[in-house]
């Protein structure tokens, strides 16, 4: 029998600042493991207080049982409380969905990741993309594409930008984290199937994954559930459209749906056979940089791992600088005993997802403010380590 616990407070705005940090949690599908409420509260309350985060949702899966804890408000103007179905922007965690689409396209024969990118866009023929593979694009190893698509690039001239772009490094030799890279990757993957990216995600991939609360474009009848993000100066904001926004950072989803996606990544049985293989394929390791193994969308570490290694792998240096890679030949097959994670940010939101397949535990942390990534990683590590202890397995320490 499903048991639901709720201790959210319906607070007037005048009382909100005083009572924000009272525990507000919802644990679903069974009682939480001993002390889990306290563990999560102790990890989340300081983040909210120190960074003035209006609202957060934390979803945890333990052995296939989900627990969702919610805090604060989705909108300061309305005072609407965060729930397990509140929609948050997840920023670059969107890249793991883009990776899933591309892997599905390969599994269904629409593309091969080893093909040159120019094979899927005739306008790139004769350019550097004759020697840059789809896999290079999907793993940020095209040769130095920038983090963001330059401001002068538009919907009308983006193909000119790529056709004239010259790599700084030989393809496959350096990692430079890049929306410009994975954005084009997602576009070409969708093109190989013959549909626009957002239509494929919302009409095919999300439904096949069983995600009914996940969107590229939030429909009008769900806007009430779409949280407002908050800028550094406290203004309510939401993500702006841009080149490759859908492919690189455009997914909006709930804690309940995102933890389901984490569970699917740990155990994809029950999906369409091609999609099941595709989800697993995103955990293939292609190269390593200082202990971080780059998958397709996801980033991985041998388990058990240290918190400092996770912090290094999710550091500003990894996001903003180019790094020479050590490639696996052949690629490293998906493994169970790994710590898999991905961060995501927009101007008003901060998100993190992590899971350990061999322990069957995972976590997502969603917030409507972009607070520091090291605090997300540290909070999740603390909670997952406690769960590993409680499930009578080696700790992540």
N, C-alpha and C positions, 0 to 999 in steps of 0.2 A: 504494500500500500504506500502511496506517495504521501509524505508528510511535509507540510510547508510551515516554516517558521517565519514570522515577520515581526520586526520591531522598528519599522520606519516611523518617523514622527511627521504629522501634518502640521507644520509650523507656520505661523504667521511670519511675514518678512521681518517684522520688528524684532522677533525672537531668534531669527535665524543665526545671527552672528554669535549669539550666546550658546546655542544648542547644536551647532553644526557638527561638533565632534562627539556627540553621543553616538554609541553604536547604532548603526542603521543597517540591518542585514536581512537577507532572505536566503535561507538554505533550502534547496529543493531536492527532491528525489532521495529522501532518506536523511537521517540525522547526520550531522557533520561529525567527523572523527573528533575524539576527545581534545578539547582545547582549541579547535580550529578557528572558532569565532574570535577567541582572544588573540591567537597568532596573527590573523588577518588584521584585526583592529589595530594591534600594536605596530604593524608594518605600514598601515595606510593612514592612520590619524596624523602622524607627524608630517607626512607628505602634504596632506591637505592644509594643515596649519602653517607649515613653513613656506608654502608656495601659493597660498590663497586659492586653492583649487575648489571651485564651486561644487563639483560632483564627480563621483567615481563609481565604477562597477568592477568587481573582481569575481571572476568565475574560475572555479577549480574543478578538475575531474580527478577522481581517485577510484581506480578499478572500475571505470565505467559509470560511476555515480557522480552526478554534478551537484555543485553547491555554488550559489550565487549570492554575493554580498554587495549591497548597494549603499551609497553614502551621498548625502547632500542633494543638490538640485540640478536639474537639466537646464533650467533657466532662472537666473536671478530675478528677472522681471516678473515672471509668473509665479515663482516659488514651486513649480512642479517638481516633485521628487523624482530622482533617478530610480528606474526599475530595471529588471532583467531584460526588458524589451526596449529600453531607451536606445536610440540610434546614436552612435558616436562615429566620428571620422577616425579611421585607423591609419591614415597616412601610408607609409611604405610597407606595412603589413599587406597592403593591397598587392604588392609584388608577388606574394606567394600564391594568390589567386591567378594572376597573370601567368605564373609558371605552370600552374595546374592546367590552364587552357592550352598552353603550348605543348605540354607533355601529352595531353589528350589528343591534340592535333597529330602528334607523331604516332601515337598508338593507333589512331584510326587511318593512318597512311596519308594524311594531308600534307605532311612535311617531314623532313629529316633535319634534326638539329645540326648535323654536320654539313648541311648544304650552305653555300655562300648566300649571304643576305640578299645579294642582287638577283638571285634566282626568283625571288618572290616579289620583286618590284622592278620592272624593266627600266624605269628611270634611273636606277642605280648602276646599270650595266656600264662597264668601262671605268668605274670609280674604285676607290679603295675597298668598297664592299664586295668586290669580286673575290677578295681574299680574306674577308671577315665573315665567319660563320654565324648562323643563328645562335649557336651555343656561345660564341664569344659575346654577342650582344646580351644574351640572357644571364651571363655571369660577370658582366662588367669588364670584360677583357678584350674589348674591340681595339684598344690602343690609345685610350685616353679621352674618350668622349666626356664632356663636362658633367658635373653634378646636375645642373639645371640646363634646360634648353635656353640658349641665349634669347634675350628680350626682343631682338629684332626678327626672330623667326615666327612666322604666322602659319595659319592653316593653308594659306595660299602658296607660301614659298619654302615650306619645310623640306621638300624633296631637293630643292636647290642647295639648301644648307648641307644636307648629308652628301650630296654628290660632290660638293667642293671641299668637304672636310678632309683634312690630312692627319693620319694618326701620328702620335708622338712615339709610340712603341710598336714593336711587331705584334700583330694580333696573337692573343693567348699568353703573352709573357708578363703582363702587368694588370693588376686590378685597380680600377678607379671607379668607385661607386658612382652610379650615374642614372638619373631619370631619363636622360637623353638616350641612353643605351637600352634600358629595359622597356622604355616607352616604344621605341621603334620595334623591338622584339615582339611586344604584345600586338602591335599593329600588324606586323607581318604574319604572326601566327593566326590572327583572325582573318587576314586576307587569304591565307592558304585554304581556309574553310569556305570563304566566299560570303562572309557576313561582317557587318561592323562589330567592333570589339564589344561595345556596351550592350548591343542586342544579343550577342552570343553569351555574354556573362549572365545577363538578367533573364534571358529566355531559355538557356540551355544549362550552363554550368551550375549556377546557383540552385535551380530546381533539382538537377540531378544529385547535388550534394545534400538536398533536403533542407536548404537554407531559405526559409520563407521570410526572414527578417533582415535580408542583406540586399543592398542596392548600390548601383552606380548613381542613378538619378532617383532620389526619394520621391515617391508618388505623393500627390497632393493629400490623399487620405491618410498618409502617415507622417505628414509634416509636424503634427503635434508631438510625435514621439522623437523627433530629430532635435537633439540637444543643441544648444548654442555653445560654441567655444568662446573662450575669453582670451583676449590679446594680453600682451605684457602690461599695457596700461588699463586693463580691465574692461575694454570694450567688447560687447558681444559680436562675434564674427563667425562666418562659415567659409569653407574653402571656395576660392574663385576658380572658374574654368580656365584651362590653359592647354597648351600643346601636351598631349600624352597624360593629361590629368587622370583619366579613367584607368589607363594602363599602369601608371606609376604610383598613384597615391589617392585614388578617387573612391574607394569603397567605403560605404557607411554601413555599419552593422551593430548588432547588440551583443552584450556579453553572452547571452544564451546561445546565439547562433555561432559566435566565434569559438566558444568552447566546444561546440559540436564539431566545428571544422578541425580543431585540435584533436578531438577524439577520432575523427575520420583519418587524420594523418597517422595516428598510432595504430588504428585498426580499420582499414578501409573495406573489410568484408561487407557484403550486402549491396555494394554499389554495382552499377553497370561494369562489366568486366574490363572494358577499355579504360574507364575512368578510375577503377581500382588500381590498375597498373600505372596509370598516369600519376596518381597521388603518391604512390610508392616511389616512382621514378624521380620525383622532385627532391628526394633525399639522397640521390647519387652525389658523391663527392668528386669534384673536378680538379681542385687544387687546394693547397693550403697556404695561408699567410699567418706566420707566428702562432700556429696552433688552431686557428680558425679554419674550418673546412668549408669551402663554398659549395653549396648545393644550387638547385634551381629555385631561386627565391629565398629559401631557408639557409641559415648559417648554423654550423654544427661544430661540436667539440666532443672529444673523447670523454666518456663518463666513467668514474666520477671526475669532476673538474673543479678547479678553484674559482672563487668569486673574482679574484683579480684577473684571471684569464678571460672571463666573460666581459669584465669591464674594459679590458684592452681590446677585445674583439668588437666591442660596441662603442669605441671611443671616437672622438672628433677626428683623430688622425686617420682612422680607418674610413671615415665618411668623406674626408676632404682631401686626402693625399693619395697619390699613386703608390702602389706597393708591388714589387717583383714577386711573382708567385712560383710555387713549386708544384708542378702539375703531376697528377697521378696518371700513369699509363699502364694498363687501362684505367678508366675511372673507377673510383672506389664504390663498390655496390652498397646499397642502403643497409644500414646496420641498426640493431636494436639498442645497443649499449652506448648511446650518445645523448648529449644535451643539445636539443635543437631549439633555436630561437629566432625572433625577428622583432626589431623595433619599428615604430612608425610615428610620424609627427606631421601635423599641419600647423598653421600659425596659431590655431586656437585649441588644438587637441594633442594629447600624448598617449601612446598605446604601446603595449608590449605583450608578446605571446611566447611561451616556452613550454617544452614538454620533454619527458624522458621515456621513450617507448618501453625500455626494459623494465621500468617501474610502474608503467601504466598510470602516470600522474602528469598533469599539465595545468597551466594557469594562463589566464588572460587578465590584463589590467588596463582598463579604459578610463580616461579622464578628460574633462572638457577644459583643460588648460595644458599647454605645452611646457611641462616641467622637466628638469634635467634627466637625461637618459640613465646616468649612473644610479639614480635613486630608484628608477623603475627596475633595473636589473638587480639591484641589491635587495629590494623588497621581495621580488619574485624568488630570488635565490634563497632568501631566508625562509619563505613559506614552503618552497619545494623541499628544502633540506629537512624541515620539521616533518613534512609528510613522509619523506623517505624513512625517517626514524620511526614514525608511527606505523608504517606498513611493514616494519620488521625487515628492512633491507638496508644495505650499506648507505650511509649518509652521503650527501653531495659534498661534504666538507673535504 
